[in-house]
Amino acid sequence: MDVAIIGGGAAGLATAIFAARRLPHARVVVLDGARRLGAKILVSGGGRCNVTNRVVTASDYWGGDRRFVGSVLRAFPADATAEFFGEIGVSLHEEDDGKLFPDSGSAKAVLAALLAAAARAGVEIRGGHRVEGVRPDAAEGFVVAGDGWSLPARRVVLATGGLSLPKTGSNGGGLSIAASLGHRIVPTTPALAPLVLGGTLHRGLGGVSHEAAITVAGGGHPPVTLRGSLLWTHFGASGPVALDASRHWHRAEVEGRGVETHLCFLPGLDFAGAERWLLDGAASRPTAMLRTLLADRLPAAVAVILPRAAGVDPDVRLAGLTREDRRRLAHALVAWPLQVTGTRGYNYAEATAGGVALDEVRRGTMESKRCPGLFLAGEVLDVDGRLGGFNFQWAWSSAFVAARGLAARRTRAIEGERRND
Ligand SMILES: Cc1cc2nc3c(=O)[nH]c(=O)nc-3n(C[C@H](O)[C@H](O)[C@H](O)COP(=O)(O)OP(=O)(O)OC[C@H]3O[C@@H](n4cnc5c(N)ncnc54)[C@H](O)[C@@H]3O)c2cc1C
């Protein structure tokens, strides 16, 4: 086999298509532990697959060196993704926050198009082939082995994903393979996972959503503030802003930093701004109840439950709000301490933070610096994007660069053989 790609998710399928197109005479095989490929693509974007985003830059990602991420994204930017999907029959349209979805509204159609493109390019797909080990081999390049089978391969691509949603087959096994081939693994944590909260505030607010900002501060690191929609749930908080915050909370925990998480109910306002708003409200509507003023900017349930939780009566007339209560409430509105006790973990996470360290991979080819002939793509690497199509874009871009690297290696090998003739 010329190229064995381990993992047939987004990154593996895209690498196979791009590589087979560049190397029309090469034998390219995709090996996946799952019998049917693409389980994660099928559940993505609520079954609609948010394929990419209109604007994608390195600042949408966390993890390894952003210059590395930026260079990979520039090699195959979001425009190229839209063009590629158009060419394989999946036209995209834009929705809120620049998210690009298939016009068909169907993740199934995205998977079917990728599988058809792979078949047209001559890629062989072997489901039910979980890889347990990869061994460098002097004669063959590599020997890839599973339970009761083995396959020699000149080049290997590791596209095994991270640990998110392990029932789809991405359970971190690829990280052990990378480690066995000499790679350093940045400790992994869930990313894009709902937050589990202590305290009682969330209990009365289940199902309520509103704009919010979450700040995660971990000792020694600059605080990170994220803004977006928040959805209160019976266990804590979900919605884009909570999901985006989860990786920062986990990183602080895993790196042993003390972590504090605060919620701002009035994004864009600081304490002084919130207090000024309350004062202005009291001046213009002195007989209105506090909860009426709060409901101008927040859902009615929050307008009652938040002041109560802060020890302020929501039914008080604004003219009667004491200075102490006003200041206490302003503080609660802009820096409510979120008692994060954990997240819902990998079973609910949409991505994985951590993975194979980027500094051991060549940014122009995605080839391993530790193990020549091994290439890496997708979520197995120490890169995680924010919510909004960025994780798939990383899969497409890194796949493109890996395929380019495979082609360059092949050209070098052929030139070497010619020189030896
Ligand atoms: C519920 C959910 C919704 C999501 N929605 C979106 C979205 O709308 N937009 C977006 O950008 N991102 C989304 N993501 C994230 C996105 O799906 C992933 O970032 C992306 O699929 C990663 O692609 P990958 O190919 O690197 O890994 P994966 O998709 O995880 O694929 C890895 C493949 O490798 C196989 N494998 C693993 N180990 C082995 C082994 N040892 N041997 C053989 N095969 C193996 C697995 O079976 C799997 O098929 C979502 C994720 C989840 C969980």
The ligand as a MOL file (V3000), in Angstrom:
LIG
                    3D

  0  0  0     0  0            999 V3000
M  V30 BEGIN CTAB
M  V30 COUNTS 53 58 0 0 0
M  V30 BEGIN ATOM
M  V30 1 C -21.9320 16.3470 18.4660 0
M  V30 2 C -20.8530 17.0420 17.6520 0
M  V30 3 C -21.2060 18.0450 16.7700 0
M  V30 4 C -20.2210 18.7020 16.0490 0
M  V30 5 N -20.5870 19.6700 15.1470 0
M  V30 6 C -19.6150 20.3400 14.4490 0
M  V30 7 C -19.9700 21.2950 13.4580 0
M  V30 8 O -21.1520 21.4700 13.1230 0
M  V30 9 N -18.9540 21.9860 12.8580 0
M  V30 10 C -17.6230 21.7600 13.1500 0
M  V30 11 O -16.7450 22.4150 12.5930 0
M  V30 12 N -17.2760 20.8000 14.0300 0
M  V30 13 C -18.2400 20.0750 14.6620 0
M  V30 14 N -17.8650 19.0940 15.5460 0
M  V30 15 C -16.4290 18.7720 15.6640 0
M  V30 16 C -15.9930 17.9380 14.4660 0
M  V30 17 O -16.9480 16.9060 14.2520 0
M  V30 18 C -14.6130 17.3250 14.6880 0
M  V30 19 O -13.6900 18.3500 15.0070 0
M  V30 20 C -14.1430 16.5990 13.4530 0
M  V30 21 O -15.0720 15.5850 13.1170 0
M  V30 22 C -12.7660 15.9800 13.6710 0
M  V30 23 O -12.4570 15.2330 12.5340 0
M  V30 24 P -11.3320 14.1110 12.5970 0
M  V30 25 O -11.4110 13.4190 11.2840 0
M  V30 26 O -10.0500 14.7030 13.0260 0
M  V30 27 O -11.7830 13.1200 13.7570 0
M  V30 28 P -13.0810 12.2170 13.8740 0
M  V30 29 O -14.2300 12.8150 13.1660 0
M  V30 30 O -13.2180 11.9560 15.3280 0
M  V30 31 O -12.7220 10.8960 13.0960 0
M  V30 32 C -11.7590 9.9950 13.5630 0
M  V30 33 C -12.0440 8.6390 12.9510 0
M  V30 34 O -10.9620 7.7760 13.3020 0
M  V30 35 C -11.4720 6.5200 13.6470 0
M  V30 36 N -10.5000 5.9150 14.5560 0
M  V30 37 C -10.0950 6.3510 15.7540 0
M  V30 38 N -9.1500 5.5530 16.2560 0
M  V30 39 C -8.9430 4.5860 15.3260 0
M  V30 40 C -8.0690 3.4570 15.2480 0
M  V30 41 N -7.2190 3.1770 16.2240 0
M  V30 42 N -8.1180 2.6710 14.1460 0
M  V30 43 C -8.9780 2.9340 13.1240 0
M  V30 44 N -9.8260 3.9990 13.1550 0
M  V30 45 C -9.8060 4.8030 14.2450 0
M  V30 46 C -12.8200 6.7960 14.2810 0
M  V30 47 O -13.6600 5.6530 14.1860 0
M  V30 48 C -13.3140 7.9800 13.4570 0
M  V30 49 O -14.0610 7.5400 12.3500 0
M  V30 50 C -18.8420 18.3820 16.2380 0
M  V30 51 C -18.5050 17.3470 17.1090 0
M  V30 52 C -19.4970 16.6680 17.8100 0
M  V30 53 C -19.0960 15.5480 18.7450 0
M  V30 END ATOM
M  V30 BEGIN BOND
M  V30 1 1 1 2
M  V30 2 1 2 3
M  V30 3 2 2 52
M  V30 4 2 3 4
M  V30 5 1 4 5
M  V30 6 1 4 50
M  V30 7 2 5 6
M  V30 8 1 6 7
M  V30 9 1 6 13
M  V30 10 2 7 8
M  V30 11 1 7 9
M  V30 12 1 9 10
M  V30 13 2 10 11
M  V30 14 1 10 12
M  V30 15 2 12 13
M  V30 16 1 13 14
M  V30 17 1 14 15
M  V30 18 1 14 50
M  V30 19 1 15 16
M  V30 20 1 16 17
M  V30 21 1 16 18
M  V30 22 1 18 19
M  V30 23 1 18 20
M  V30 24 1 20 21
M  V30 25 1 20 22
M  V30 26 1 22 23
M  V30 27 1 23 24
M  V30 28 2 24 25
M  V30 29 1 24 26
M  V30 30 1 24 27
M  V30 31 1 27 28
M  V30 32 2 28 29
M  V30 33 1 28 30
M  V30 34 1 28 31
M  V30 35 1 31 32
M  V30 36 1 32 33
M  V30 37 1 33 34
M  V30 38 1 33 48
M  V30 39 1 34 35
M  V30 40 1 35 36
M  V30 41 1 35 46
M  V30 42 1 36 37
M  V30 43 1 36 45
M  V30 44 2 37 38
M  V30 45 1 38 39
M  V30 46 1 39 40
M  V30 47 2 39 45
M  V30 48 1 40 41
M  V30 49 2 40 42
M  V30 50 1 42 43
M  V30 51 2 43 44
M  V30 52 1 44 45
M  V30 53 1 46 47
M  V30 54 1 46 48
M  V30 55 1 48 49
M  V30 56 2 50 51
M  V30 57 1 51 52
M  V30 58 1 52 53
M  V30 END BOND
M  V30 END CTAB
M  END
